[in-house]
Amino acid sequence: MSEPTDVLAADPPPPPGAPQPPAPAGRSVTARATLAGTVVSLLLIAAIVLGSRLLRDFDSALLPYAVATVFLAFGVAYRYTVWVSAPGARRLFKKGFGSFFSAANFKKAPTALPRMIATYLGFQKFLGARSRPRWAAHQLIFWGCLLAAAITFPLTWGWFTFTSGSGSGPGYEMRIWGFKVLGFNSLNILGWLMFHGLDIAAVLVIPGASYFLWRRMKDRGAITGQRFAYDLLPLICLIVISVTGLLLTFSSIFLHGGGYEFLAILHMVSVVFTLIYIPFGKFFHIVQRPAAVGMQLFKYTARQDEQVFACKRCGEPIDTTPYVENLRGTMRDLRLDFNAFVEYCPRCKRILRGNAYLTHVKKGFK
């Protein structure tokens, strides 16, 4: 189907000898991703050894968790390298992190980055515009997982240790890298919170993950496009981890350790599986999100300079001029021959596509 030449005409081909944006070869991307994953994994292993004072503070019972975090580091670095090798993601990465560390942006709006980190990355206000229940559930999962990671990873790596001079408490000392940070009584409020931080995280995660699981079972729009391994499995894993973690506490307090070994193995398996799964499933968007925050900052600073691009047909503002030019460049990198189409707002695009279809396809039919 042909399109109107004033709208969808391709850009003129570059002159002979002009540099072409080379598409990254699959083998070279895989090699770079493997190298990045290996380097990050080795750095984490070195950090574990040094942070645990040459493994003196490392708990061998937590070895499976530590190994899983090494695989997690490899997977995240591998997947991230592959992701930023794509033209669109590469531009997002460069523009996003370029805005993060731009002195000019800091001078224009010194408070913009902290506010966007808080509202876009932390409290995710953009989700509230879609649905308040979804926003609330997402917040429960986000802060629950963040709290669990902040406790679990340092403990797993041997960076945090809790020691008692009497062997069984109630007085304990928390040390980081061998240095005493604070002492506390396990029987007071602070001590209870310190020892039950993971239980608090589980209580936050369970209702949030359950809401999304329920929604994916009931919402027709969600059911239509969902995949078990991508959409349902992560939620099930979060619930299993949280429930088994709470059951461990229940067993130790109320059952005098009954069934503790079985629950500990089940909990460990679920955590290890989830950590290894993160880089290759839906949770990878957690790693991608900071670059998106940078892009929001990139657009915000352009608006401050009143660099707004208006629709070529109706004159309504589309987005900032630098953002539109960045999108146009991405379409060139992908060799899509209709990058002039970015000059129109969504409504005008639909009108122009409809007119083109009516003119060039339906003209012979009544």
C-alpha positions, 0 to 999 in steps of 0.5 A: 500500500502506498502512502501520501508522499507529503507524510510518509515519504522516506528520507533521501538515501545518504550519499555514497561514502556516507557512514552507515549505522552498522547493525550490531552483529549477533556474535559480537553482542553476545561476546560483549554481553558474556564478557560484561557478565563475567566481569561483574560476577568476578567483581561481586565475588571479590566484594563478597570475599573482601566484605566478609573479611576474607570469609570470616563473617560469611555464613556457609548456610547461606552459600546457595543464596550467595551463589544465586546472587552471583548468577543474578549479577551475571544475568543482569549484566548480560541482559543489560548489555544485549538491551543497550545494543539495540538502537532504540535502547542505546539512544535511551541509555545515552540520553537518559544517563547523559541527563543524569550526569549533565552539569547543565541540567543541574544548573537549570533545575537543581531539584529536578533529579531528586524529585523525579527519583522520588516521584517516578522511581520511588512512588511511581505517580504515573501508575496512580494516573492509571488506577489507584488500586494498581498503584497501591499494589505496586507500591506494596511490592516495590517497598517490600522487595526493596526492604527484603533486598536491603536486608538479605543481600548484605547478610548473604554476602557476609557484610552484615553480622549480628553477634551476641556476647551471651550467645543467646541475647537479648543484647546484640551488636550489628556490624558492617564489614567487621565494624560495630554500627549499633547495639540493641536489645532484641526484646524492645521495639528496635530489636523486634524490627531488626529481627523481623524486617523480612517478615515485614517485607513479606507482609507488604509483598503478599497483598500486592502480589495477590492483587495482581495475580487476582487481576490477571485471573479476572481482567479480560484485557490482562488475560488476553495477552498474558503468558504464564512464565512472564506474567504469572510466574513472577507473582507466584514466586513472590507469594511463595517466598513471602509465605514460606518466610513467614512460616519459618518465623511461625515455626520457630516461635509457635511450633518450637522448630517443627517443620523448620528444615523443610520450610527452610529448603522450600524457601531457599529453592524459591528465592534462588529460582527467583534470583536467577529468573530476574534477568530473563523475566518481567522483573528485568524492568526494575533494572531498566527503569533508571534509564527511563527516569533519565529520559524524563529528566531529558524531556523536562529540561527541554520543556524548561527551555520551551523547546516544544515540537508542534504537530505539523498538521494541527499545531498541537504540541506533541512533545519536546523538540529534542525528544522528537529528534531523538525518536527520529534518529532511532527510526533512522537507526532502525532503517524505518523509512517513515521517520517524518511521521513523528512530526504528527500527533497521534490523532493526526497520524490516525487521520492521515493513515485513514485517508491514505487507506481510503485513497489508495486502497478503497478508491476502486470500490464503492 
